Amino acid sequence: MTATGTQLHHLTALEQAAAVRDGTASPTELVEHHLARIDALDSGLGAFMTVTPERALAAAREAERRVLAGGALPPLLGVPTGIKDLNLTAGVRTTFGSAVMADHVPDVDDHVVTALADAGTISLGKTNTPEFGFPCYTDNDVAGPARCPWDPSRLAGGSSGGAAVAVAAGMLPFAQGSDGGGSIRIPAGINGLFGIKPSRGRVSSAPLGGEVTGLGVLGPIARTVRDAAAMLDAMAGPVVGDPSWAPPLPAGETFLGYADAPVRRLRIGRYRDSGMPGAELDPEVLAAFEDASALLADLGHEVEDLPAAPLTPAVLGAFETVWSLSGTTLPVRPGQEARLRPLTRYLRERGLALSAQQAMEAMWSLRVFARRFLQATQGWDVLLAPICTMTPRPLGWFDGDGDGAADFERQKRYAAFPAIYNVTGQPAVSVPLSWAGDGLPIGTMLVGRPADEATLIGLAAELEASRPWAHRHPAMW
């Protein structure tokens, strides 16, 4: 409890950082409070793969020593967070959501882990993720499914499902995620949160990350736009050797600053047909899309329909080929294949069956598509689209029949919109503007021009001010 009697998990990440600075809450109090919530809630939700209380409490004590010593403090000192279990953490189990890696303990931190620690955050553990991050839902043979706190009979989305569950249920104020085909935006939308998929090259994947397809990026999941922007400030920046760089912000500017800046009148291009065969919008998803369009227009923005659906059969086939390529480099020793889940086996086998020519032609096709798409849409400041075609799916909906190929087809129809922007490298956000009749959140996607997170953050903050969402919580809150 704070001095005013507010439960600590009700505070935003920035409010928790301020409480540490003004002495109304200590880092140890914050860590102990959120660990207690994990202990009370996580067995029924599956947010975490591994919890690290001893390390977290030691970091909290060190943070308190820094406060007592005085002097300059990092901006997020003492604020709890979690690291997705696809990211390496030295001395802490990193399973990649796979039974074949259940005992893997790396000896190096990913750069994003170090950057968040340097900003003062304290990791309470590793959040749940599906096997090697392939599916748009979170379930695995190590920790089981991540469940939507708004309805635990539903899947929380993926692959950053555990991170989103932890934030939505008040186990963490914000959490690190990653997004290779919608993996931040999908669970943020399902769980009533704000998530940022940054531009390609905005956040470094050093020291070992060298994902050759260029699809995957690292970003924040939070309850508020300002918290997510502050976390992006902590994560952002290149490391020597990175394969791509987003241009740095102008001197003296921050992503958090954009959340407080006025937004000019924007030209927004919207579309509700992804071009994915068989992908139809549920009525409630369509209603949420139309509602978001109307709200943007009410705020003074120019909202108009795009002339054509983004996806074509050619680019869809190329994306599927490139997605399966990621399965060819999995750390799976001979004889371990049978321990992989059906979807992973399907994608891995599909990738290994490709010739070098097929792989390179698919990569080339995506690069050409991205260039042409960006040129075709450069007249719009922001694009507006749904994230998923349906409300959150029940447990077992994707993979209950044990058929990896059928699982993949269901995912394509369900998450028909986000992956295109992993191809183009544009920034995109999930904004929690709507709730279905049964109380389940429905996220809406906004997409920016290349490297223009600033406009997206400013627009999302304007939407949040117009229709606040951070006060809405699931029943176990």
Residue, then its C-alpha position, 0 to 999 in steps of 0.5 A: m500500500t502507498a501512503t494514500g492507501t492505493q494498492l501498489h499494482h494500481l499504480t502505473a509503471l511511471e507512478q511506481a518510479a515516482a513513488v520510489r523517488d519520493g519515498t512513498a514506496s520502496p523497490t522492495e515493497l514493489v517487488e514483494h507486492h508483485l511477487a505476492r500477486i504472482d504467487a496468488l494468481d499465476s497458477g490459474l493464468g500461466a503468465f510465467m515460465t520461471v519466477t526469480p524472487e531471490r534475484a529480484l529482491a537482491a536487485a531491489r535492495e541494491a536499488e534502495r542503496r542507490v536511492l539512499a546514496g543520492g545522486a542521479l537515478p535511472p528513470l525506472l528505478g525499482v519498477p518490476t518487469g518481466i522478460k519474455d522467455l525467448n530472450l536470453t538471461a544469464g544464469v536464469r533458465t531460458t526455455f524458448g517454450s520448448a521441452v527440448m530446451a527446458d533445462h537451458v541456462p544461458d551465460v549471456d544476457d540479451h542486450v534488451v535485458t541489460a538495457l532494461a536493467d540499466a534503466g532501473t527495472i527489476s525483472l521478476g522472471k521469464t514470461n510464458t511463450p509458445e514453442f520458439g515463438f511460432p504461434c499466435y497463441t501461447d501454449n507449450d509443454v513446459a508451463g502450459p497455456a497462458r490464459c486471458p485474465w478476462d476469461p481464463s477459458r480463452l487463450a491469451g494470444g501470443s507469442s508474448g502471451g505471458a507478458a500480456v497476462a502478467v500486465a493485465a492481471g496486475m502481476l507487472p506494470f509493464a513487460q518486454g515482448s517481441d513481435g515477428g508476426g503480431s506477437i506483441r499486438i495480438p496479446a495486447g489486443i486480447n488482454g486490453l493493453f497497449g503494445i508497441k511493435p517498433s520499427r525494424g532496427r529500433v531495438s537491438s537484438a544483440p549480442l546473438g540475435g541475428e534473425v535473418t528474415g528481418l521479421g522479429v523486433l522487440g518492444p513493450i506491453a503496458r497498460t498505458v501509452r506513457d508507460a509503453a513509451a517510457m519502456l521503449d525509451a529504455m529499450a531503444g538504440p543500436v549496438v555495433g554490429d546490428p544488421s539494421w538501424a532505425p534513425p535515432l530520435p532528434a537530440g533531446e526528444t524521447f518517446l515519452g515526450y511524444a505521448d504528451a505532445p499535441v497531434r496534428r490532423l492526420r490522414i488515416g487510411r483504413y481497411r477491413d479486408s486483409g486479403m487472407p483467403g477465408a478470413e472473415l471479421d466477426p461482427e463484434v470485431l467489425a463493430a470495433f473497427e467501425d467504432a475506432s474509425a468514427l472516434l478518429a474522425d470525431l477527433g478531427h482526423e481524415v479517415e478514408d478507405l484504402p483502395a485495395a487489400p494489402l495481401t495477395p496470393a503471391v506475398l502470402g505464399a512468400f511469407e509462409t515460406v520465409w516463416s518456415l525458414s525460421g524452423t531450420t535453425l532451431p537448436v534441436r539435436p538428432g532424436q529430439e524431433a519427436r519432443l517438438r509440438p506438432l506445429t513446430r515439427y510441421l514448420r521445421e519440416r516445411g522449411l528443411a524441404l526448401s531448396a536454396q533457390q526457393a528460400m531466396e526467391a521468397m525473401w526477394s519477393l517479400r523485399v519487393f513487396a515491402r518496397r511497393f507497399l510502402q510506396a503505395t501507402q506513403g500518402w497516408d500518415v497512419l493506417l488503421a486495421p483490425i488485429c485479429t478477425m475473431t474475439p479470443r479463442p477457447l483453449g485448444w481451438f487452434d491445436g486440439d486435433g494435433d495437426g500442425a498444418a491445420d493449426f497453421e491454417r487456423q492461425k492465418r485466418y485468425a491473425a490475418f492483419p499484423a504480419i504484413y508490417n513485420v515484412t515492411g518493418q513499419p512501427a505498429v501499435s495495438v490500442p484497446l478501444s473496445w470490449a465485446g458484449d461478453g466483456l472481452p477486449i478487442g484491440t485495434m491496430l494503428v500503423g505508422r510510416p517507417a521509423d515514425e513511432a512518434t506519430l503513433i504514440g502521440l495519436a494513441a495518447e490522444l485516443e487514450a485521453s478521449r476514451p481512457w482504458a487503464h481503469r478497466h480490469p479483469a475480475m481478479w484485479 
